[in-house]
Amino acid sequence: MIIHRLDLADNQALADAYEVERAANLKSRPDWVGRGLDARILGWRAEDGWGKRLLGAWDGSTLQGFVAGMTSEDEPETTWIFIWVHPEYQDNGIGSALIVAAEADSPSTTTRFVTSAYRPTVENIAALAKRFLNPLGYTVATTETVVELDLQAADLPPIPAVEGYTISTHLNGVPVRYREQVGQIKGLVDAEAPSGQLGWSETAVSPAEYASEIDRWVAQGSAAVESIAVTENDDVAAWTCLVNAATDERPADIEGTLVLREHRGHGLGAAVKLASLYEAKKLGAVSRVRTSSDDQNTWMRSINTDLGFKPVESEAIFHKTR
């Protein structure tokens, strides 16, 4: 086995990597549906503020597995590690070797490594941790539950009218005058929600970064459905974003939902989420919607349960100090 960098400009190398990713995910998550090769390549190559370093493990010309190390310009102290090994080559130490290589290849600014795992049950995750991640020094930082809504069959309640606020929904971008405020809210989603031991910082999204993300989703064949609650002073008080996939075989994803602290307690979170779900239902291409929230985020879990979301998967986020 030889480990060396995967060239992001090499279409065939990225196609081979996608096949490894697809096979590995289908083994551990039988219901997994990817975005597709073209969308994945666009994501790897996007200039989106993330440094991406892909390392592959080869036996001759065969790519057996690969690892992605990703570091955000906004949080240079944290490097995310994502690992996939083709099922034919698992349990041979390839995954461990790739993670060690990715850690060594990370920027000097990195002080901690973070990785995540999705599995059908918490027992599956516990087994993975004991067998693979714990021996490499990774421990659980927090856990999340993935929930899914059958949108076409859902009996959604009416969107509530909230006095003093206007709820509006927008396809592929909110009006320009709101983008700076929405970018600030997007930067608060991880920082304000419960996240166990992760302690995320506020990372505001600029209007240019916001527009670039929308353009990338559209290029990948997706559509972004955003709903916002605006005060009488034209201030954005709440936001949510749902992104559908290019195929209805893959559930749409809710990217995030947040109500600013001073506007909480009025039902705005449920209102904007309902508004986006109704719009997604009208699009016709969305049959299922997925989202996840930290297991300590009782507020969001309650909203999702009330809307009819059902648990389908478990996620654990692991971390390790350098």
C-alpha positions in Angstrom: 0.0 0.0 0.0 1.2 3.5 -1.0 -0.4 6.7 0.3 -0.1 9.9 -1.7 -2.1 12.9 -2.6 -5.2 12.8 -4.8 -5.1 15.4 -7.5 -8.3 17.5 -7.4 -7.8 18.4 -11.0 -7.8 14.7 -12.1 -11.3 13.7 -13.1 -10.6 10.0 -13.1 -9.0 10.1 -9.7 -12.1 11.8 -8.3 -14.3 9.3 -10.0 -12.4 6.5 -8.4 -12.7 8.2 -5.1 -16.4 8.6 -5.5 -16.8 4.9 -6.2 -14.9 4.2 -3.0 -17.1 6.6 -1.0 -20.3 5.2 -2.5 -19.3 1.6 -1.7 -18.2 2.4 1.8 -21.3 4.4 2.6 -23.7 1.7 1.2 -22.0 -0.9 3.4 -22.4 1.1 6.6 -25.6 3.0 5.7 -27.7 0.9 3.4 -30.2 3.7 2.7 -27.5 6.2 1.7 -28.0 8.1 -1.6 -25.2 10.3 -2.8 -25.4 13.6 -4.7 -23.8 12.1 -7.7 -20.3 12.2 -9.2 -20.6 15.6 -10.9 -22.0 17.3 -7.8 -19.3 15.7 -5.6 -16.5 16.9 -7.9 -17.9 20.5 -7.9 -17.9 20.3 -4.1 -14.3 19.1 -3.9 -13.1 21.8 -6.3 -15.2 24.7 -4.8 -13.3 27.7 -3.6 -15.5 28.0 -0.5 -13.1 29.0 2.3 -12.2 25.4 3.0 -8.7 24.0 2.4 -9.2 20.4 1.1 -6.4 17.8 1.1 -7.2 14.4 -0.2 -4.9 11.4 0.3 -5.4 8.0 -1.3 -4.2 4.5 -0.4 -3.2 2.5 -3.5 -2.3 -1.0 -4.2 -0.7 -0.6 -7.7 -3.4 1.2 -9.7 -6.2 0.3 -7.4 -7.5 3.0 -5.0 -8.4 1.1 -1.8 -9.5 4.1 0.3 -9.0 7.8 0.7 -9.2 10.5 3.4 -10.1 14.1 3.2 -8.6 16.7 5.6 -10.6 19.9 5.5 -9.7 23.1 7.4 -11.9 26.3 7.3 -10.3 29.7 7.0 -12.7 30.8 9.8 -11.6 28.1 12.3 -8.0 27.3 11.3 -7.4 25.5 14.6 -9.9 22.7 13.6 -9.3 20.1 10.8 -12.1 17.8 9.9 -11.1 14.3 8.9 -13.4 12.2 6.6 -12.4 8.6 5.8 -13.7 6.0 3.3 -12.3 2.6 2.6 -13.7 0.3 0.0 -15.5 -2.7 1.7 -13.2 -5.2 -0.1 -10.2 -3.7 1.7 -11.6 -2.9 5.1 -10.2 -4.3 8.4 -6.6 -4.3 7.1 -5.4 -1.1 8.8 -5.9 1.1 5.7 -8.3 3.4 7.4 -6.0 3.9 10.4 -3.0 4.6 8.2 -5.0 7.2 6.2 -6.1 9.0 9.3 -2.6 9.2 10.6 -1.4 10.5 7.3 -4.1 13.1 7.1 -3.3 14.3 10.6 0.4 14.7 9.7 -0.6 16.5 6.5 -2.8 19.0 8.3 -1.8 22.7 8.6 0.4 23.9 11.4 -2.5 25.9 12.8 -4.5 22.7 13.6 -4.8 22.1 17.3 -7.6 19.5 17.1 -9.1 17.0 14.7 -12.8 16.3 14.3 -14.6 13.5 12.5 -18.1 12.3 12.3 -19.8 9.0 11.8 -23.4 8.1 10.7 -24.8 4.7 11.4 -28.3 3.2 11.6 -28.1 2.8 15.4 -26.1 4.1 18.4 -24.9 0.5 19.0 -23.3 0.6 15.5 -21.5 3.8 16.4 -20.3 2.5 19.7 -18.8 -0.6 18.0 -17.1 1.7 15.4 -15.6 3.8 18.2 -14.3 0.9 20.1 -12.9 -0.9 17.1 -11.5 2.0 15.1 -11.6 5.6 16.4 -10.8 5.2 20.1 -7.5 3.4 19.4 -6.5 6.4 17.3 -7.2 8.8 20.2 -10.7 10.0 19.2 -13.5 10.4 21.8 -17.1 11.4 21.4 -17.6 15.1 21.6 -21.4 15.0 21.1 -24.2 13.0 19.5 -27.0 13.9 17.1 -30.1 12.2 15.8 -31.0 12.3 12.1 -34.7 12.6 11.5 -36.7 12.4 8.3 -40.1 13.6 7.1 -42.2 12.0 4.3 -43.0 15.4 2.8 -45.6 14.3 0.3 -47.6 12.3 2.9 -47.1 14.8 5.8 -50.2 16.6 7.1 -48.5 19.9 7.9 -50.3 22.4 10.1 -50.9 25.9 8.7 -48.1 28.4 8.9 -48.8 30.4 12.0 -49.2 34.2 11.7 -46.9 35.9 14.3 -47.8 39.4 15.2 -45.1 41.9 14.4 -43.3 39.6 11.9 -43.6 38.8 8.2 -42.7 35.3 7.0 -41.4 35.0 3.4 -39.9 32.2 1.4 -37.3 32.6 -1.4 -35.9 30.2 -4.0 -32.1 30.3 -4.6 -31.4 33.4 -2.6 -33.0 35.9 -0.3 -33.3 39.5 -1.5 -29.9 41.2 -1.6 -30.9 43.7 1.2 -31.2 40.8 3.7 -28.1 38.8 2.8 -25.7 40.4 5.3 -28.2 39.8 8.1 -28.8 36.2 6.9 -25.0 35.6 6.7 -24.7 36.7 10.3 -27.5 34.3 11.4 -25.9 31.5 9.5 -22.7 32.1 11.4 -24.6 31.7 14.7 -26.2 28.4 13.9 -23.4 26.2 15.2 -22.2 28.6 17.8 -25.5 29.0 19.6 -26.9 25.4 19.3 -25.8 22.8 21.8 -22.7 21.0 20.5 -21.3 19.0 23.5 -17.6 19.6 23.8 -17.1 21.1 20.4 -17.5 24.8 21.3 -17.9 26.2 17.9 -17.2 29.9 17.3 -19.4 32.5 15.5 -18.4 32.5 11.8 -20.4 35.1 9.8 -21.0 34.5 6.1 -20.4 37.5 3.9 -22.8 38.4 1.1 -20.3 37.3 -1.5 -19.8 33.9 0.3 -23.5 33.6 0.5 -24.0 34.1 -3.2 -21.2 31.7 -4.0 -22.8 29.0 -2.0 -26.1 29.5 -3.7 -24.4 29.3 -7.1 -22.6 26.1 -6.2 -25.9 24.4 -5.1 -27.5 25.4 -8.4 -24.5 24.1 -10.3 -24.9 20.8 -8.5 -28.5 20.6 -9.7 -30.0 21.5 -6.3 -32.3 24.4 -5.2 -32.2 26.3 -2.0 -35.4 27.1 -0.3 -35.0 29.8 2.4 -37.6 31.2 4.7 -37.1 34.3 6.9 -39.1 36.1 9.5 -38.7 39.9 9.3 -39.7 42.5 11.9 -41.6 45.7 11.2 -38.2 47.4 11.1 -37.1 45.1 8.3 -34.7 43.2 10.5 -34.3 39.4 9.9 -35.3 37.7 13.2 -35.3 34.0 12.0 -34.0 32.0 9.1 -34.0 28.4 7.8 -32.7 26.8 4.6 -33.7 23.6 2.9 -31.6 22.3 -0.1 -33.1 19.7 -2.4 -31.1 17.2 -4.3 -30.8 16.7 -8.0 -32.7 13.5 -7.7 -35.8 12.7 -5.6 -34.1 9.5 -4.5 -32.0 11.6 -2.1 -33.8 13.4 0.7 -33.6 17.2 0.8 -31.4 18.5 3.6 -32.3 21.3 6.1 -29.0 23.2 6.3 -29.9 25.1 9.5 -32.5 27.0 11.4 -32.0 29.8 13.9 -34.1 32.4 15.7 -32.1 35.3 17.1 -32.1 35.3 20.9 -34.1 38.5 21.4 -37.0 37.1 19.1 -37.4 33.7 20.7 -40.6 32.5 22.3 -42.9 33.5 19.5 -42.9 30.3 17.5 -40.8 31.7 14.7 -38.6 28.6 14.4 -41.6 26.4 13.6 -43.1 29.2 11.3 -40.1 29.5 9.0 -39.5 25.8 8.9 -43.1 25.2 7.9 -42.9 27.9 5.3 -39.9 26.2 3.7 -41.5 22.8 3.8 -44.6 24.1 2.1 -42.5 25.6 -0.7 -40.5 22.5 -1.1 -43.7 20.5 -1.4 -44.8 22.8 -4.1 -41.6 22.2 -6.1 -42.7 18.6 -6.5 -39.2 17.2 -6.7 -38.9 16.8 -2.9 -40.3 13.6 -1.4 -38.4 13.4 1.8 -36.6 15.9 4.0 -33.8 15.2 6.5 -32.2 17.1 9.2 -30.3 16.5 12.4 -29.8 18.3 15.7 -27.7 17.7 18.8 -29.3 15.3 21.3 -29.2 18.1 23.9 -31.1 20.6 21.6 -34.5 19.9 23.0 -36.1 22.9 21.4 -35.3 21.9 17.8 -36.0 18.2 18.5 -39.4 19.2 19.8 -40.2 21.3 16.7 -39.1 18.5 14.4 -41.2 15.9 16.3 -44.3 18.1 16.2 -43.9 18.5 12.4 -43.8 14.7 11.9 -40.1 14.0 11.6 -39.1 10.5 12.5 -35.6 9.2 13.7 -33.8 7.3 10.9 -30.1 7.4 11.9 -27.6 8.3 14.6 -24.5 10.5 14.3 -21.6 10.9 16.6 -18.9 13.6 16.3 -15.5 12.7 17.6 -12.5 14.9 18.4 -8.9 14.6 19.3 -6.3 17.1 20.5 -3.2 17.4 18.4 
